[in-house]
């Protein structure tokens, strides 16, 4: 059970990291576009 739960947690962490990286990339794009529009 520990192994399966660990695998599930690892998969969830990987998915969360992917989502976080995607969100950070989107935020960076929004920041760059907002700065350009302001300038």
C-alpha distance matrix in Angstrom:
0.0 3.8 5.4 5.2 6.1 8.4 9.9 10.5 12.1 14.1 15.3 16.4 18.1 19.8 21.0 22.2 24.0 25.7 26.9 28.1 30.0 31.5 32.6 34.1 36.0 37.3 38.3 40.1 42.0 43.0 44.2 46.2 47.7 48.5 50.2 52.2 53.3 54.3 56.2
3.8 0.0 3.8 5.5 5.1 5.9 8.5 9.8 10.3 12.0 14.1 15.1 16.1 18.0 19.8 20.6 22.0 24.0 25.4 26.2 28.0 29.9 30.9 32.1 34.1 35.7 36.5 38.1 40.2 41.3 42.2 44.2 46.0 46.7 48.1 50.2 51.5 52.4 54.2
5.4 3.8 0.0 3.8 5.5 5.0 6.1 8.6 9.8 10.4 12.2 14.1 15.1 16.3 18.3 19.7 20.7 22.4 24.2 25.3 26.6 28.5 29.9 31.0 32.7 34.5 35.6 36.9 38.9 40.2 41.3 43.0 44.8 45.8 47.2 49.1 50.5 51.6 53.2
5.2 5.5 3.8 0.0 3.8 5.4 5.1 6.2 8.6 9.8 10.5 12.2 14.1 15.2 16.5 18.2 19.8 21.1 22.5 24.1 25.6 27.0 28.4 30.0 31.6 33.0 34.3 35.9 37.6 38.8 40.1 42.0 43.4 44.5 46.1 47.9 49.1 50.3 52.1
6.1 5.1 5.5 3.8 0.0 3.8 5.4 5.0 6.1 8.5 9.8 10.4 12.1 14.1 15.2 16.2 18.1 19.8 20.9 22.1 24.1 25.6 26.6 28.1 30.0 31.3 32.3 34.1 36.0 36.9 38.1 40.2 41.7 42.5 44.1 46.1 47.2 48.2 50.2
8.4 5.9 5.0 5.4 3.8 0.0 3.8 5.4 5.0 6.1 8.5 9.7 10.3 12.1 14.1 15.0 16.2 18.2 19.8 20.6 22.2 24.1 25.3 26.4 28.3 30.0 30.9 32.3 34.4 35.6 36.5 38.4 40.2 41.1 42.5 44.5 45.8 46.8 48.5
9.9 8.5 6.1 5.1 5.4 3.8 0.0 3.8 5.4 5.0 6.1 8.5 9.7 10.4 12.2 14.0 15.1 16.4 18.3 19.7 20.9 22.5 24.1 25.4 26.9 28.6 29.9 31.3 33.0 34.4 35.7 37.3 38.9 40.1 41.6 43.3 44.7 45.9 47.6
10.5 9.8 8.6 6.2 5.0 5.4 3.8 0.0 3.8 5.4 5.1 6.1 8.5 9.8 10.5 12.1 14.1 15.3 16.5 18.1 19.9 21.1 22.3 24.1 25.7 26.9 28.2 30.0 31.6 32.7 34.2 36.0 37.4 38.4 40.1 41.9 43.0 44.3 46.1
12.1 10.3 9.8 8.6 6.1 5.0 5.4 3.8 0.0 3.8 5.5 5.0 6.0 8.5 9.8 10.3 12.0 14.1 15.1 16.0 18.0 19.8 20.6 22.0 24.0 25.4 26.3 28.0 30.0 31.0 32.1 34.1 35.7 36.5 38.0 40.1 41.3 42.2 44.1
14.1 12.0 10.4 9.8 8.5 6.1 5.0 5.4 3.8 0.0 3.8 5.4 5.0 6.1 8.6 9.7 10.3 12.2 14.2 15.0 16.3 18.3 19.7 20.7 22.4 24.2 25.3 26.6 28.5 29.9 30.9 32.6 34.4 35.5 36.8 38.7 40.2 41.2 42.8
15.3 14.1 12.2 10.5 9.8 8.5 6.1 5.1 5.5 3.8 0.0 3.8 5.4 5.0 6.2 8.6 9.8 10.6 12.4 14.1 15.3 16.6 18.3 19.8 21.1 22.6 24.2 25.7 27.1 28.6 30.0 31.6 33.0 34.3 35.9 37.5 38.8 40.2 41.9
16.4 15.1 14.1 12.2 10.4 9.7 8.5 6.1 5.0 5.4 3.8 0.0 3.8 5.4 5.1 6.1 8.5 9.8 10.5 12.1 14.1 15.3 16.3 18.1 19.9 21.0 22.2 24.1 25.7 26.7 28.1 30.1 31.4 32.3 34.1 35.9 37.0 38.2 40.1
18.1 16.1 15.1 14.1 12.1 10.3 9.7 8.5 6.0 5.0 5.4 3.8 0.0 3.8 5.4 5.0 6.0 8.5 9.8 10.2 12.0 14.1 15.0 16.1 18.1 19.7 20.5 22.1 24.1 25.3 26.3 28.2 29.9 30.8 32.2 34.2 35.5 36.5 38.2
19.8 18.0 16.3 15.2 14.1 12.1 10.4 9.8 8.5 6.1 5.0 5.4 3.8 0.0 3.8 5.4 5.1 6.2 8.6 9.8 10.5 12.3 14.1 15.2 16.5 18.4 19.8 20.9 22.6 24.2 25.4 26.9 28.6 29.9 31.3 32.9 34.4 35.7 37.2
21.0 19.8 18.3 16.5 15.2 14.1 12.2 10.5 9.8 8.6 6.2 5.1 5.4 3.8 0.0 3.8 5.4 5.1 6.2 8.6 9.9 10.6 12.2 14.2 15.4 16.5 18.2 19.9 21.2 22.5 24.1 25.8 27.0 28.3 30.1 31.6 32.8 34.2 36.0
22.2 20.6 19.7 18.2 16.2 15.0 14.0 12.1 10.3 9.7 8.6 6.1 5.0 5.4 3.8 0.0 3.8 5.4 5.1 6.0 8.5 9.8 10.4 12.1 14.1 15.2 16.1 18.1 19.9 20.7 22.0 24.1 25.5 26.3 28.0 30.0 31.0 32.2 34.1
24.0 22.0 20.7 19.8 18.1 16.2 15.1 14.1 12.0 10.3 9.8 8.5 6.0 5.1 5.4 3.8 0.0 3.8 5.5 5.0 6.0 8.5 9.7 10.3 12.2 14.1 15.0 16.2 18.3 19.7 20.6 22.3 24.1 25.2 26.5 28.3 29.9 30.9 32.5
25.7 24.0 22.4 21.1 19.8 18.2 16.4 15.3 14.1 12.2 10.6 9.8 8.5 6.2 5.1 5.4 3.8 0.0 3.8 5.5 5.2 6.2 8.6 9.9 10.6 12.3 14.2 15.3 16.6 18.3 19.8 21.2 22.6 24.1 25.6 27.0 28.5 30.0 31.5
26.9 25.4 24.2 22.5 20.9 19.8 18.3 16.5 15.1 14.2 12.4 10.5 9.8 8.6 6.2 5.1 5.5 3.8 0.0 3.8 5.5 5.1 6.1 8.5 9.8 10.5 12.1 14.1 15.3 16.3 18.1 19.9 21.0 22.1 24.0 25.6 26.6 28.1 29.9
28.1 26.2 25.3 24.1 22.1 20.6 19.7 18.1 16.0 15.0 14.1 12.1 10.2 9.8 8.6 6.0 5.0 5.5 3.8 0.0 3.8 5.4 5.0 6.0 8.5 9.8 10.3 12.1 14.1 15.1 16.1 18.1 19.7 20.5 22.1 24.0 25.3 26.3 28.1
30.0 28.0 26.6 25.6 24.1 22.2 20.9 19.9 18.0 16.3 15.3 14.1 12.0 10.5 9.9 8.5 6.0 5.2 5.5 3.8 0.0 3.8 5.4 5.1 6.1 8.6 9.8 10.4 12.3 14.1 15.1 16.4 18.3 19.7 20.9 22.5 24.1 25.4 26.8
31.5 29.9 28.5 27.0 25.6 24.1 22.5 21.1 19.8 18.3 16.6 15.3 14.1 12.3 10.6 9.8 8.5 6.2 5.1 5.4 3.8 0.0 3.8 5.5 5.1 6.2 8.6 9.9 10.6 12.3 14.2 15.4 16.5 18.1 19.9 21.1 22.4 24.1 25.7
32.6 30.9 29.9 28.4 26.6 25.3 24.1 22.3 20.6 19.7 18.3 16.3 15.0 14.1 12.2 10.4 9.7 8.6 6.1 5.0 5.4 3.8 0.0 3.8 5.4 5.0 6.1 8.5 9.8 10.4 12.1 14.2 15.2 16.1 18.0 19.8 20.7 22.0 24.0
34.1 32.1 31.0 30.0 28.1 26.4 25.4 24.1 22.0 20.7 19.8 18.1 16.1 15.2 14.2 12.1 10.3 9.9 8.5 6.0 5.1 5.5 3.8 0.0 3.8 5.4 5.0 6.1 8.6 9.7 10.3 12.2 14.1 15.0 16.2 18.1 19.6 20.6 22.2
36.0 34.1 32.7 31.6 30.0 28.3 26.9 25.7 24.0 22.4 21.1 19.9 18.1 16.5 15.4 14.1 12.2 10.6 9.8 8.5 6.1 5.1 5.4 3.8 0.0 3.8 5.4 5.1 6.2 8.6 9.8 10.6 12.3 14.1 15.3 16.5 18.2 19.8 21.0
37.3 35.7 34.5 33.0 31.3 30.0 28.6 26.9 25.4 24.2 22.6 21.0 19.7 18.4 16.5 15.2 14.1 12.3 10.5 9.8 8.6 6.2 5.0 5.4 3.8 0.0 3.8 5.4 5.1 6.1 8.6 9.9 10.5 12.0 14.1 15.3 16.2 18.0 19.8
38.3 36.5 35.6 34.3 32.3 30.9 29.9 28.2 26.3 25.3 24.2 22.2 20.5 19.8 18.2 16.1 15.0 14.2 12.1 10.3 9.8 8.6 6.1 5.0 5.4 3.8 0.0 3.8 5.4 5.0 6.0 8.6 9.8 10.2 12.0 14.0 15.0 16.0 18.0
40.1 38.1 36.9 35.9 34.1 32.3 31.3 30.0 28.0 26.6 25.7 24.1 22.1 20.9 19.9 18.1 16.2 15.3 14.1 12.1 10.4 9.9 8.5 6.1 5.1 5.4 3.8 0.0 3.8 5.4 5.0 6.1 8.5 9.7 10.4 12.2 14.1 15.1 16.3
42.0 40.2 38.9 37.6 36.0 34.4 33.0 31.6 30.0 28.5 27.1 25.7 24.1 22.6 21.2 19.9 18.3 16.6 15.3 14.1 12.3 10.6 9.8 8.6 6.2 5.1 5.4 3.8 0.0 3.8 5.4 5.1 6.1 8.4 9.8 10.5 12.1 14.0 15.2
43.0 41.3 40.2 38.8 36.9 35.6 34.4 32.7 31.0 29.9 28.6 26.7 25.3 24.2 22.5 20.7 19.7 18.3 16.3 15.1 14.1 12.3 10.4 9.7 8.6 6.1 5.0 5.4 3.8 0.0 3.8 5.5 5.1 5.9 8.4 9.8 10.3 11.9 14.0
44.2 42.2 41.3 40.1 38.1 36.5 35.7 34.2 32.1 30.9 30.0 28.1 26.3 25.4 24.1 22.0 20.6 19.8 18.1 16.1 15.1 14.2 12.1 10.3 9.8 8.6 6.0 5.0 5.4 3.8 0.0 3.8 5.5 5.1 6.0 8.5 9.8 10.3 12.0
46.2 44.2 43.0 42.0 40.2 38.4 37.3 36.0 34.1 32.6 31.6 30.1 28.2 26.9 25.8 24.1 22.3 21.2 19.9 18.1 16.4 15.4 14.2 12.2 10.6 9.9 8.6 6.1 5.1 5.5 3.8 0.0 3.8 5.5 5.2 6.1 8.6 9.8 10.5
47.7 46.0 44.8 43.4 41.7 40.2 38.9 37.4 35.7 34.4 33.0 31.4 29.9 28.6 27.0 25.5 24.1 22.6 21.0 19.7 18.3 16.5 15.2 14.1 12.3 10.5 9.8 8.5 6.1 5.1 5.5 3.8 0.0 3.8 5.5 5.0 6.1 8.5 9.8
48.5 46.7 45.8 44.5 42.5 41.1 40.1 38.4 36.5 35.5 34.3 32.3 30.8 29.9 28.3 26.3 25.2 24.1 22.1 20.5 19.7 18.1 16.1 15.0 14.1 12.0 10.2 9.7 8.4 5.9 5.1 5.5 3.8 0.0 3.8 5.4 5.1 6.1 8.5
50.2 48.1 47.2 46.1 44.1 42.5 41.6 40.1 38.0 36.8 35.9 34.1 32.2 31.3 30.1 28.0 26.5 25.6 24.0 22.1 20.9 19.9 18.0 16.2 15.3 14.1 12.0 10.4 9.8 8.4 6.0 5.2 5.5 3.8 0.0 3.8 5.5 5.0 6.1
52.2 50.2 49.1 47.9 46.1 44.5 43.3 41.9 40.1 38.7 37.5 35.9 34.2 32.9 31.6 30.0 28.3 27.0 25.6 24.0 22.5 21.1 19.8 18.1 16.5 15.3 14.0 12.2 10.5 9.8 8.5 6.1 5.0 5.4 3.8 0.0 3.8 5.4 5.1
53.3 51.5 50.5 49.1 47.2 45.8 44.7 43.0 41.3 40.2 38.8 37.0 35.5 34.4 32.8 31.0 29.9 28.5 26.6 25.3 24.1 22.4 20.7 19.6 18.2 16.2 15.0 14.1 12.1 10.3 9.8 8.6 6.1 5.1 5.5 3.8 0.0 3.8 5.5
54.3 52.4 51.6 50.3 48.2 46.8 45.9 44.3 42.2 41.2 40.2 38.2 36.5 35.7 34.2 32.2 30.9 30.0 28.1 26.3 25.4 24.1 22.0 20.6 19.8 18.0 16.0 15.1 14.0 11.9 10.3 9.8 8.5 6.1 5.0 5.4 3.8 0.0 3.8
56.2 54.2 53.2 52.1 50.2 48.5 47.6 46.1 44.1 42.8 41.9 40.1 38.2 37.2 36.0 34.1 32.5 31.5 29.9 28.1 26.8 25.7 24.0 22.2 21.0 19.8 18.0 16.3 15.2 14.0 12.0 10.5 9.8 8.5 6.1 5.1 5.5 3.8 0.0
